[in-house]
Amino acid sequence: MPNSLEKTGFMSGDRVFAELAAGPFSSALLLVVLTPALFNAVLWLGASLLSLIAGTDLWSGAVFPAMAAALVVSTLATVAIGLMILHRRGEDLGDVGWSGEASPGFFLYQAMVAAVTVAALALYSVLVFTPTVTLATGSAPVFKAHFDLETMSASGHVVISIMAVAPLFGNSVFRGYALPRLASRAGLAGAIAISSGCYALSHAVLGLQAVLFTFFIGVILSVIFMTVARQRLWGLVAGHCLFNALIPILG
């Protein structure tokens, strides 16, 4: 599929990819979008029920690295499925947001996109999410404890998963692959809502607060991807990785 875009207004609801005709959602697209969401939602529900029955917290201590690993494994499985679908359709990574050019201007622009991404996510975390949860519950977001610096330094795979693997593959699946294709069928606002909802559910292993948090993170990333980033992932992923590295500081 060519990677050319139909020039449309951001919130116009017009078709995004000119080559994608409107129609029912394909089973392949639904499979890619829903696989990590359903896997992690079911895993969270099962672990929560066990936690309730056993009277213990399965989301803290040594168990959390396993939860983080489950998140990454399901995302990697989804990417593998997506790559097979791309191959069968004669598409490549350039069709899912990884097109680019080796020029100073391109790299400078992607650095700007990364800075915008970090700023937007940080402002949301500091000014909206953390104060809201603190006001509602009387304490800071529960999952903040999972990003403790000492714990992370002792769990290398957790650091790699949260700071690099999850942003890389999560954005490839939910923004680069799913978002433009959903937009061609459900309109841009609908696509952002669907992809962000599935993105949030894919974090269910981290708890309900993380689902709420990542839904709006998904909305922010989707808006940046479709506007400032010009449907390219380089700067968006770099900014997302950097933001995740700042989570212990931001709360």
C-alpha positions as CSV (number, residue, x, y, z in Angstrom):
1,M,0.0,0.0,0.0
2,P,1.4,3.4,-0.8
3,N,2.2,5.6,2.1
4,S,0.7,8.7,0.6
5,L,-1.9,10.6,2.7
6,E,-5.1,12.3,1.8
7,K,-4.8,15.9,3.0
8,T,-7.6,16.5,5.5
9,G,-8.4,18.6,8.5
10,F,-7.5,17.1,11.9
11,M,-11.0,16.9,13.3
12,S,-12.9,16.8,10.0
13,G,-13.7,13.1,10.2
14,D,-12.6,12.7,6.6
15,R,-10.7,9.6,5.4
16,V,-7.0,9.6,6.4
17,F,-5.6,7.0,4.1
18,A,-6.9,7.6,0.6
19,E,-6.2,4.0,-0.4
20,L,-8.3,2.5,2.5
21,A,-11.9,2.3,1.5
22,A,-14.5,2.6,4.2
23,G,-16.2,-0.6,5.3
24,P,-16.6,-3.2,8.1
25,F,-13.6,-3.7,10.4
26,S,-11.5,-6.5,9.1
27,S,-10.9,-9.5,11.3
28,A,-7.1,-9.0,10.9
29,L,-7.3,-5.4,12.2
30,L,-9.5,-6.4,15.2
31,L,-7.1,-9.3,16.0
32,V,-4.1,-6.9,16.1
33,V,-5.8,-4.3,18.2
34,L,-7.6,-6.6,20.6
35,T,-4.9,-9.3,21.3
36,P,-2.9,-7.4,24.0
37,A,-6.0,-5.7,25.4
38,L,-8.0,-8.9,26.0
39,F,-4.9,-10.9,27.1
40,N,-4.0,-8.4,29.8
41,A,-7.5,-7.6,30.8
42,V,-8.2,-11.3,31.5
43,L,-4.9,-11.7,33.3
44,W,-5.7,-8.7,35.5
45,L,-9.1,-10.0,36.3
46,G,-7.8,-13.5,37.2
47,A,-5.0,-12.1,39.4
48,S,-7.3,-9.7,41.1
49,L,-9.7,-12.5,41.9
50,L,-6.9,-14.6,43.3
51,S,-5.7,-11.6,45.3
52,L,-9.2,-11.1,46.7
53,I,-9.5,-14.8,47.6
54,A,-6.0,-15.2,49.1
55,G,-6.2,-11.8,50.9
56,T,-2.8,-10.8,49.5
57,D,-1.6,-8.1,47.1
58,L,-0.4,-9.8,43.9
59,W,0.6,-6.6,42.3
60,S,3.5,-5.7,44.6
61,G,7.0,-7.0,45.4
62,A,8.4,-9.8,43.3
63,V,5.1,-10.4,41.4
64,F,5.1,-7.1,39.6
65,P,8.1,-7.9,37.3
66,A,6.1,-10.9,36.1
67,M,3.1,-8.6,35.3
68,A,5.4,-6.3,33.4
69,A,6.8,-9.2,31.5
70,A,3.3,-10.4,30.6
71,L,2.5,-7.0,29.2
72,V,5.5,-7.1,27.0
73,V,5.0,-10.7,25.9
74,S,1.4,-10.0,24.8
75,T,2.5,-6.9,22.9
76,L,5.3,-8.8,21.2
77,A,2.9,-11.5,20.2
78,T,0.6,-8.8,18.7
79,V,3.5,-7.3,16.7
80,A,4.3,-10.7,15.3
81,I,0.8,-11.1,14.1
82,G,0.8,-7.6,12.7
83,L,4.0,-8.3,10.8
84,M,2.5,-11.4,9.2
85,I,-0.5,-9.4,8.2
86,L,1.7,-6.7,6.7
87,H,3.7,-9.3,4.8
88,R,0.6,-11.0,3.4
89,R,-0.7,-7.6,2.2
90,G,2.6,-6.6,0.6
91,E,3.2,-3.8,3.1
92,D,6.2,-2.9,5.0
93,L,7.2,-0.9,8.1
94,G,7.0,2.4,6.2
95,D,3.2,1.8,6.0
96,V,2.9,1.7,9.8
97,G,4.7,5.0,10.6
98,W,8.4,4.0,10.2
99,S,9.1,5.9,7.0
100,G,11.8,8.6,7.1
101,E,14.8,10.2,5.4
102,A,18.4,10.6,6.3
103,S,18.6,14.4,6.5
104,P,19.4,16.9,9.2
105,G,15.9,18.5,8.8
106,F,14.2,15.2,9.4
107,F,16.2,14.5,12.5
108,L,15.6,18.0,13.9
109,Y,11.9,17.7,13.3
110,Q,11.7,14.3,15.0
111,A,13.6,15.8,18.0
112,M,11.0,18.5,18.1
113,V,8.2,15.9,18.1
114,A,10.0,14.1,20.9
115,A,10.1,17.3,23.0
116,V,6.4,18.0,22.3
117,T,5.6,14.4,23.3
118,V,7.5,14.6,26.6
119,A,6.0,18.0,27.4
120,A,2.4,16.9,26.7
121,L,2.7,13.7,28.7
122,A,4.5,15.3,31.6
123,L,1.9,18.2,31.8
124,Y,-0.9,15.7,31.8
125,S,0.7,13.6,34.5
126,V,1.7,16.5,36.8
127,L,-1.3,18.8,36.3
128,V,-4.2,16.4,35.8
129,F,-3.7,12.8,36.6
130,T,-1.7,12.7,39.8
131,P,-3.7,15.5,41.5
132,T,-7.0,13.9,40.5
133,V,-6.1,10.5,41.8
134,T,-4.7,12.0,45.0
135,L,-7.8,14.0,45.6
136,A,-10.1,11.0,45.0
137,T,-8.2,8.4,47.0
138,G,-6.2,10.5,49.5
139,S,-2.9,9.1,48.2
140,A,-0.7,9.2,45.1
141,P,-1.4,6.8,42.3
142,V,-0.9,3.2,43.5
143,F,1.3,2.2,40.5
144,K,3.8,4.9,41.3
145,A,5.4,2.4,43.8
146,H,6.0,0.0,41.0
147,F,8.4,2.4,39.4
148,D,10.6,2.8,42.4
149,L,14.2,3.6,41.3
150,E,15.8,0.9,43.6
151,T,13.4,-1.7,42.4
152,M,13.9,-0.8,38.8
153,S,17.7,-0.9,39.1
154,A,17.4,-4.4,40.5
155,S,15.1,-5.5,37.7
156,G,16.7,-4.9,34.4
157,H,14.0,-6.4,32.3
158,V,11.4,-4.2,33.9
159,V,13.4,-1.1,33.0
160,I,13.8,-2.3,29.4
161,S,10.2,-3.3,29.2
162,I,8.7,-0.1,30.5
163,M,11.1,2.4,29.1
164,A,11.8,0.9,25.6
165,V,9.9,-2.2,24.5
166,A,6.4,-1.1,25.5
167,P,6.6,2.4,23.9
168,L,8.3,1.0,20.7
169,F,5.8,-1.8,20.1
170,G,2.8,-0.2,21.7
171,N,3.0,2.9,19.4
172,S,3.7,0.7,16.4
173,V,0.5,-1.4,17.1
174,F,-1.9,1.2,18.4
175,R,-0.8,4.4,16.6
176,G,1.2,3.4,13.5
177,Y,-0.8,0.3,12.4
178,A,-4.3,0.6,14.0
179,L,-5.0,4.3,14.2
180,P,-4.9,5.3,10.5
181,R,-6.8,2.1,9.5
182,L,-9.5,2.7,12.1
183,A,-9.8,6.3,11.0
184,S,-10.6,5.3,7.5
185,R,-13.6,3.4,8.8
186,A,-14.7,5.0,12.0
187,G,-13.6,8.6,11.5
188,L,-10.7,10.2,13.3
189,A,-12.4,10.8,16.7
190,G,-13.8,7.3,16.7
191,A,-10.4,5.8,15.8
192,I,-8.7,7.7,18.6
193,A,-11.3,6.5,21.1
194,I,-11.1,2.8,20.0
195,S,-7.3,2.6,19.8
196,S,-6.8,4.5,23.1
197,G,-9.3,2.2,24.8
198,C,-7.6,-0.9,23.6
199,Y,-4.2,0.6,24.5
200,A,-5.5,1.2,28.0
201,L,-6.9,-2.3,28.4
202,S,-3.6,-3.7,27.3
203,H,-2.2,-2.2,30.5
204,A,-4.8,-3.9,32.7
205,V,-2.1,-6.0,34.3
206,L,-0.8,-2.8,36.0
207,G,-4.2,-2.1,37.7
208,L,-7.3,0.0,37.1
209,Q,-5.5,3.3,37.8
210,A,-3.0,2.4,35.0
211,V,-5.9,1.7,32.7
212,L,-7.4,5.2,33.3
213,F,-4.0,6.8,33.1
214,T,-3.0,5.1,29.8
215,F,-6.3,5.8,28.1
216,F,-5.7,9.5,28.2
217,I,-2.0,8.9,27.4
218,G,-3.2,7.0,24.3
219,V,-5.4,10.0,23.3
220,I,-2.5,12.4,23.7
221,L,-0.1,10.2,21.7
222,S,-2.8,9.6,19.0
223,V,-3.4,13.4,18.6
224,I,0.4,14.0,18.4
225,F,0.8,11.2,15.9
226,M,-1.9,12.4,13.6
227,T,-0.8,16.1,13.7
228,V,2.6,17.2,14.8
229,A,4.3,13.9,14.1
230,R,2.8,13.7,10.6
231,Q,2.0,10.0,11.1
232,R,5.6,9.1,11.7
233,L,6.7,7.3,14.8
234,W,10.4,8.2,15.3
235,G,10.0,11.3,17.5
236,L,6.8,10.0,19.2
237,V,8.5,6.8,20.3
238,A,11.6,8.6,21.5
239,G,9.5,11.1,23.5
240,H,7.4,8.3,25.0
241,C,10.5,6.3,26.1
242,L,12.0,9.5,27.7
243,F,8.7,10.2,29.5
244,N,8.6,6.6,30.9
245,A,12.1,7.2,32.2
246,L,10.8,10.3,34.0
247,I,7.9,8.5,35.7
248,P,9.7,8.0,39.0
249,I,10.2,11.7,39.2
250,L,6.8,12.8,37.9
251,G,4.7,10.4,40.0
